[in-house]
Amino acid sequence: MTSRSVMWMDVAQASLCSCRMFHQNFQRTNKSDFPPLLTRRKLNSKEKKKHSHQHLQPQFRSQSQHLCSPLRLRCCAPGASVTCEKQSVRFHSLIVLEWDKLCNLVASFASTSLGRQATLSQLWTLDNSYDDSLMLLQETNAALQLRSHGGCRLDFSGLDLVLVESAIQHARRSLPISGAEAMAVGALLDSALCLQLNLKSAIKEDADWYRRFLPLSPVIMAMVINGSLVKMIQQVVDEDGSVKDSASSALKRSRGQVRMLEEKLHRLMDVLVRNQTTDTSLLEASSIDGRWCLKSGPGQLVTVKGLLLSRESGRGSIIEPLSAVPLNDELQQARLSVAKAEVDVLSMLTEKVRVNLDDIEKVLKNVIQLDVINARASYSHSFGGSCPVLYPPEEMDESVASCSYLLEKNTSNCKKREWILYMPEAHHPLLLQQHKQLLQERKKASRNASIIKVQRDSVSQKGEARVIDSSMQGQTSGLQQPPPVPVDFFIEKRTRVLVITGPNTGGKTICLKTVGLAAMMAKSGLHILSSESVQIPWFDSIFANIGEEQSLSESLSTFSGRLKQISEIRSASTTQSLVLLDEVGAGTNPLEGAALGMAMLESLANYGALLTLATTHHGELKSLKYSNDAFENASMEFDEENLKPTYKILWGVPGRSNAINISEKLGLPSTIVTEARQLIGASNEEINEVIVGMEHAKHDFRELLSEGKHHIMLSRNMHKHLFMARSKIMEHATRQRYSKVREITEAAASARSVLRKKVREFQASATQPATAKKRVLVASDKQRITSEDQKLHASNEGLSPSKPLKQLPSSERIGLPEVGELVHVSSLGRKASVVKVDTGKEEIVVQAGNLKLKLKLGDIQS
């Protein structure tokens, strides 16, 4: 097991320790926006005892202290403010990208509470290396392979790992564990054992499953589980956590005594209540602190002799009858005996658990790790993600073989290495989740509407029926809401800055967030929601400046706050960073804002991040592409006919202003529109016309490309159909040929049967003394039969030359040879002398040298 897999439960403590230093830098951000691990509420005394740092195992505590202490020392050392500022910018960027919401969404797929905490901790770990990210992706892919297998599912929903932790803590301190804790330990070990056995069964069927499940196979197989401990817990503790009567003879005897005393007390109380109950009085038997007593109503006189326990005005009195006192005392003693017997049984279980404590701790850590991995895989499976091809930025210009480190199914995408970012039809994960949730709500409302429709028949008033119909139509129409529009990103390797222009509410900011979240998802081992495998570089940091950065506490305006944030991003970014800037140069004088924006982007292109994506409304930033090859333009498409954005990206086309045209179509007076165009000038109109021409060219190109893809698809389908038709024709021809051959073979077999029958008749007659005339007839018949057999054989060979029919020897002898005659033996390939002739069995004995053989007539030739 790697050192990283040992840290699942303590990464949360390390993250919390590191984030406390940055809390003061986030005053302008709403506290509710932070992930749960970064803003924990104040715990009460019980929760502090339950979730204290001592609750973790010694290994976890030492690991957590090791992670936190260097960071503390670094922040206290001279120059540590630079590191703290960089961490602050990184965390703030992820909050802006809404990474915390995505982390909560992924963590919700974990089966256990500790798994959810560990999932959040892992996703908020920002210092993953490239190898760590590759390992995380391989773990996610392996979990999906386990899910597809079906027999090895990572489902731990029935486990209470918090109780397991408590049991480990109690056992380590030699304190008796509770029945619920013992049952939780047994359920954990039993679940791990079943998973291990299922994996062994899968590997036994096909040894290749071990390789497919890597790197999860060693984690599962490394768990050491004591099966006898599981059986003992199941025999001693019931499912509800209570100790079974059969756990010990003392416990069984004590519980039997308790039941007997309770029955006696019930009978006694029943007699006392019946004797005292009248029309005006009412007594009630109840257990007070484990002792059975009588409760009387207010103002009621009780004649039962006993001990007065309490009397309150308006509430009556509580009396313990004297006859019940000894029975109550015995009952208390019996209950103490039951408690002592239960403690003895649980102490015995605690000792068994303490002996296997190290193995149980390892199983717990492995199960939490598997739960975290399964949460990532379940999220990817639920939303239809694809595994990205992740490569280090320094290998961008190297051979394609560098990305073969990933799984085999993704290596085909390495041919797209001409792109620094290849992300076709990518969805924003939160928008897709909102759409999915909305559809689920609408489907639920639709089911409710169908129930209302059934109830509508019972509504007599027409007005109420019309209201129900209108509500059903509104709920049903919501099911037809289209899904979010995916975006395509194809950025070439030479590009370092992409400038995106377009109208407001056109989708520019969503594009930035989609790329930022995709980069963080790939780094954290999540699949990206794209139509096919994404090719994306590994970024050491993702920085984002999106939205207003106004801070009243620091006396910063929107422009000043954004400028300060961009300056921090510029100083913190490296040549392996991704920078996302929204509305560069906005919030101030357009000329100065455009100049500052151009200077910032050129600085990032020449000395800053690996890739920068910036959105703007300044037309001057569009011209950077024509003076620097590191820049590329893109714009968001806008439908001028319907005055709606299409949320599609036009690559290589700078955006143009649509304000005047939109104003004219919205009904602004023509005089104002004309004057506005005159104020802009003819040069701007010419630029817009050029951009319009480029947009039309792009549109035509897209249509031609779509048409070409359509024709290619048609040709592929036609080729497929032709290939299938050719295969069917060949199969039909083969069947016809074999049918003819079978018919001729059957006819030949029938003819041979007739011929052999005739031969046997002639041979039988040849055994008797025959005249010379008969011998001549036999010889002529022999020649005629032989010639007919040769004709049948020739016709058979003509019909099926590839598979000749079995034929009789053309020179089969009709008469028996005489003793001393030389005959040709086919099996020896030589001639032999006839020694003996058996006419009854139609057999002969021949001798070839020192070898004697008994042969049939069909085995020799003349």
HELIX and SHEET records of a PDB file:
HELIX    1   1 ARG A    4  MET A    7  5                                   4    
HELIX    2   2 VAL A   11  CYS A   19  1                                   9    
HELIX    3   3 ARG A   20  PHE A   26  5                                   7    
HELIX    4   4 LYS A   31  ASP A   33  5                                   3    
HELIX    5   5 SER A   45  HIS A   51  1                                   7    
HELIX    6   6 HIS A   53  HIS A   55  5                                   3    
HELIX    7   7 PRO A   58  CYS A   76  1                                  19    
HELIX    8   8 ALA A   80  VAL A   96  1                                  17    
HELIX    9   9 TRP A   99  ALA A  107  1                                   9    
HELIX   10  10 SER A  113  LEU A  123  1                                  11    
HELIX   11  11 TYR A  130  HIS A  149  1                                  20    
HELIX   12  12 LEU A  161  ARG A  172  1                                  12    
HELIX   13  13 GLY A  179  GLU A  205  1                                  27    
HELIX   14  14 ASP A  208  ARG A  212  1                                   5    
HELIX   15  15 LEU A  216  MET A  221  1                                   6    
HELIX   16  16 GLY A  227  VAL A  236  1                                  10    
HELIX   17  17 ASP A  245  ALA A  247  5                                   3    
HELIX   18  18 SER A  249  GLN A  276  1                                  28    
HELIX   19  19 LEU A  322  ALA A  324  5                                   3    
HELIX   20  20 VAL A  325  VAL A  355  1                                  31    
HELIX   21  21 LEU A  357  PHE A  383  1                                  27    
HELIX   22  22 PRO A  393  GLU A  395  5                                   3    
HELIX   23  23 VAL A  400  TYR A  405  5                                   6    
HELIX   24  24 GLU A  408  LYS A  416  5                                   9    
HELIX   25  25 PRO A  429  ARG A  456  1                                  28    
HELIX   26  26 LYS A  462  SER A  477  1                                  16    
HELIX   27  27 GLY A  478  GLN A  480  5                                   3    
HELIX   28  28 LYS A  508  LYS A  523  1                                  16    
HELIX   29  29 THR A  558  ALA A  572  1                                  15    
HELIX   30  30 PRO A  590  TYR A  607  1                                  18    
HELIX   31  31 GLY A  619  TYR A  626  5                                   8    
HELIX   32  32 ALA A  659  LYS A  665  1                                   7    
HELIX   33  33 SER A  670  ILE A  680  1                                  11    
HELIX   34  34 ALA A  682  ALA A  766  1                                  85    
HELIX   35  35 ALA A  772  LEU A  799  1                                  28    
HELIX   36  36 LEU A  857  ASP A  859  5                                   3    
SHEET    1   A 4 LEU A 283  ILE A 288  0                                        
SHEET    2   A 4 ARG A 291  SER A 296 -1                                        
SHEET    3   A 4 GLY A 316  PRO A 321 -1                                        
SHEET    4   A 4 GLY A 306  GLU A 312 -1                                        
SHEET    1   B 2 VAL A 389  TYR A 391  0                                        
SHEET    2   B 2 GLN A 535  PRO A 537  1                                        
SHEET    1   C 2 TRP A 419  ALA A 426  0                                        
SHEET    2   C 2 VAL A 487  GLU A 492 -1                                        
SHEET    1   D 6 SER A 541  ASN A 545  0                                        
SHEET    2   D 6 SER A 577  LEU A 581  1                                        
SHEET    3   D 6 LEU A 611  THR A 616  1                                        
SHEET    4   D 6 VAL A 497  THR A 501  1                                        
SHEET    5   D 6 PHE A 631  ASP A 639  1                                        
SHEET    6   D 6 LYS A 644  TRP A 651 -1                                        
SHEET    1   E 5 LEU A 851  LYS A 856  0                                        
SHEET    2   E 5 GLU A 843  ALA A 848 -1                                        
SHEET    3   E 5 ARG A 830  ASP A 838 -1                                        
SHEET    4   E 5 LEU A 822  VAL A 825 -1                                        
SHEET    5   E 5 ILE A 860  GLN A 861 -1                                        
END                                                                             
